[in-house]
Amino acid sequence: MEEQDLRRIAARRQAGADLTAEEVAAWPGHRMLGTEPASMRFDDLVVTQNLPRQGRLSVCRIIGPYDFGIPGSPEDYGHILPVELLVEDVSRHDPPVSDALRHAVSQRPRLLAITPYGGDVEALVART
C-alpha cells in the first residue's frame, strides 16, 4: 500500500493532515527515513533479530537511503533500507554478544535504538 510510504506520511504529518489507520500503523518505522529525529543514517550499524533464522542475529551497515516498494513475494511491509551484511547467523548466546546487547535485542519493538550499545555491536563485528 503506497500510503504506508514513510516519506509520504512524513509530508502529510508536516502539512497537518489527518492520518489514516494504515499510515498510523506504519509510522513507528519512521526512524528508517534518515530525516527524523534519532533516525538511522548512512553508515549506522543495525542489528537484526531472527535473521537468517529464528533466534539468530545479524549485523548490517546502512549503505543507502530509505525507499518503499511492495514486492510480489514474499509478503513484506515494503520499507527498504539498503544494507551491507557484516556478520550473520550469530546466536544471541555466543560469547561475543555482550549481556547488555543480549538484553537490548530481547526487547520487542519494531525498531530499537542501540546507540547505548554501539561499542558492543562494533566489538561483535570485529570478533566474529
Buried (B, 14 or more C-beta within 10 A) or exposed (E): EEEBBBBBBBEBBEEEEEBBEEBEEBBEBBBBBBBBEEBBEEEBBBBBBEBEEEEBBBBBBBEEBBBBEEEEEEEEEBBBBEBEEBBBEBEBEBEBBBEEBBEBBEEEEEBBEBEEBEEBBEBBBEEB
